[in-house]
Amino acid sequence: MMKNKLNLQDISFLYTIAIFGLSMVHISFALLGLGCYVGAVGFYLVNKDKTWCTKICPRASFLTKTLSKISLHKKLPKNLTHQKVKSFFVWYMGLNFFFASMSTLMVALGRIDGLLHVRLFMAFQAPFTLPQLLSLQLPEFLTHFSYRIYSMTLSSTLIGLVLGVFYAPRIWCAVCPVNTLSVVKKHATS
């Protein structure tokens, strides 16, 4: 009798839903999104493979669950998975996290006011405000950082959803910085 290996991707989509849902209760729950970034790096450092991507990633699970029946499965343009496009997403997410971290530090030092709203793609204020069903008094820098993490998570999820509707549910994985960096690292050590 063969045992089925646990594949957390069957249920990890709930983590993505929890991040977005709980962030409407209070934005500080957006910090759960850090689990995706830290988890991916941690799994790669420990396993030196794509365990995170293939068995755990909440975003891949979410995109699969939400888009599998509605994706148009159009032919993928070759340039979409070109190394330059992948590098763009690595730089985009890296700079986004850098700016989020540095601006949080500046808020903590009292040099700038916190941005207490959602920004899409680092540049645009979202045309909506998140309901905050719970009123917690947190330091401004923590609230600022929570909005920045939420904004990063929402922006990249929106990119994944749009690409997934047209091409394939998990096409985001082809340009995901975690996937790109693990492949680059693997090739560099070969």
Buried (B, 14 or more C-beta within 10 A) or exposed (E): EEEEEEEBBEEBBBBBBBBBEBBBBBBBBBBBBBEBBEBBBEBBEEEEEBBBBEBBBBBBBBBBBBBEEEBEEEEBEEEBBEEEBBBBBBEBBEEBBEEBEEBBEBBBEEEBEBBBBBBEBBEEEBEEEBEBEEEEEEEBBBBBBBBBBBBBBBBBBEBBBEBBBBBBBBBBBBBBBBBBBBBBEEEEEE
